[in-house]
């Protein structure tokens, strides 16, 4: 078990969730569905990453899960793209997508090791 697993998981997950919350609370759309879709990307990324860590902790890691895990990352990426169209508010907020992409890349890297139990 990597000793610093918590420090590999927590910061990226926290940043992704906070960015989702910022998108949700700054969206001026009156429709809650639009606000949820426009802000789902961080929560989706955090959930996928947390799921990978949970699989590893439960001892359910398998090399067979690498492709389903990787394909799941299409969900937050698609949500990020839809955010560019759906978000009603300042366009400067889209600069938050840069650190979120970095967090998603980290989540894919560390989560991929967790889901396959093939650590560096």
C-alpha positions in Angstrom: 0.0 0.0 0.0 1.5 3.4 -1.0 1.9 5.3 2.3 1.0 8.6 0.7 -2.2 7.4 -1.0 -4.3 9.9 0.9 -2.1 12.8 -0.3 -2.3 11.5 -3.9 -6.1 11.3 -3.7 -7.3 14.1 -1.4 -6.0 17.3 -3.1 -7.1 16.5 -6.6 -10.5 15.3 -5.4 -11.0 18.4 -3.3 -10.0 20.8 -6.1 -12.4 19.0 -8.5 -15.3 19.2 -6.1 -14.6 22.9 -5.3 -14.5 23.8 -9.0 -17.8 22.1 -9.5 -19.3 24.0 -6.6 -18.0 27.3 -8.0 -19.5 26.6 -11.3 -22.8 25.7 -9.7 -23.1 28.7 -7.5 -21.9 31.2 -10.1 -24.3 30.0 -12.8 -27.1 32.5 -13.4 -29.4 30.0 -15.2 -32.8 29.8 -13.5 -33.0 26.1 -14.4 -31.5 23.8 -11.8 -30.9 21.0 -14.4 -28.8 23.3 -16.6 -26.8 24.4 -13.5 -26.2 20.7 -12.5 -25.1 19.7 -16.0 -22.8 22.7 -16.3 -21.1 22.0 -13.0 -21.0 18.2 -12.9 -17.5 17.8 -14.4 -15.6 18.0 -11.1 -18.0 15.8 -9.1 -17.8 13.2 -11.9 -14.0 13.2 -11.9 -13.9 13.0 -8.1 -16.4 10.1 -8.1 -14.4 8.1 -10.7 -11.1 8.7 -8.9 -12.7 7.8 -5.5 -14.2 4.7 -7.0 -10.8 3.6 -8.3 -9.3 4.1 -4.8 -12.2 2.2 -3.2 -11.7 -0.7 -5.6 -8.1 -0.9 -4.6 -8.8 -0.6 -0.9 -11.4 -3.4 -1.2 -8.9 -5.6 -2.9 -10.9 -5.7 -6.2 -8.2 -4.2 -8.5 -7.8 -6.0 -11.8 -6.0 -5.3 -15.1 -9.4 -5.9 -16.8 -10.7 -2.7 -15.3 -8.2 -0.4 -17.0 -10.3 0.3 -20.1 -13.6 0.8 -18.4 -11.9 3.1 -15.9 -10.3 5.1 -18.8 -13.5 5.3 -20.8 -15.3 6.7 -17.7 -13.2 9.8 -18.0 -15.2 10.7 -21.2 -18.0 11.7 -18.8 -16.2 14.6 -17.0 -14.5 15.7 -20.3 -17.9 15.8 -22.1 -19.3 17.7 -19.1 -16.5 20.2 -19.4 -17.2 20.7 -23.1 -20.9 21.2 -22.3 -20.0 23.7 -19.6 -18.5 26.0 -22.2 -21.9 26.2 -23.9 -24.3 25.9 -20.9 -22.7 28.1 -18.2 -24.4 31.4 -17.8 -22.1 33.8 -16.1 -18.6 35.2 -16.4 -16.6 33.5 -19.1 -13.4 34.0 -17.0 -14.6 31.2 -14.8 -13.6 28.8 -17.6 -10.0 29.4 -16.6 -10.8 27.0 -13.8 -11.0 24.2 -16.4 -7.2 24.3 -16.7 -6.5 23.2 -13.1 -9.4 20.8 -13.4 -7.8 19.1 -16.5 -4.6 18.8 -14.5 -6.5 17.2 -11.6 -8.3 14.8 -14.1 -5.0 13.8 -15.6 -3.6 13.1 -12.1 -6.8 11.2 -11.2 -6.4 9.1 -14.3 -2.7 8.4 -13.6 -3.0 7.5 -9.9 -6.5 5.9 -10.3 -5.2 3.8 -13.1 -2.5 2.4 -10.8 -5.1 1.8 -8.1 -7.6 0.1 -10.3 -5.0 -2.3 -11.7 -2.9 -2.6 -8.5 0.2 -1.9 -10.7 2.0 0.8 -8.7 5.2 2.6 -9.8 
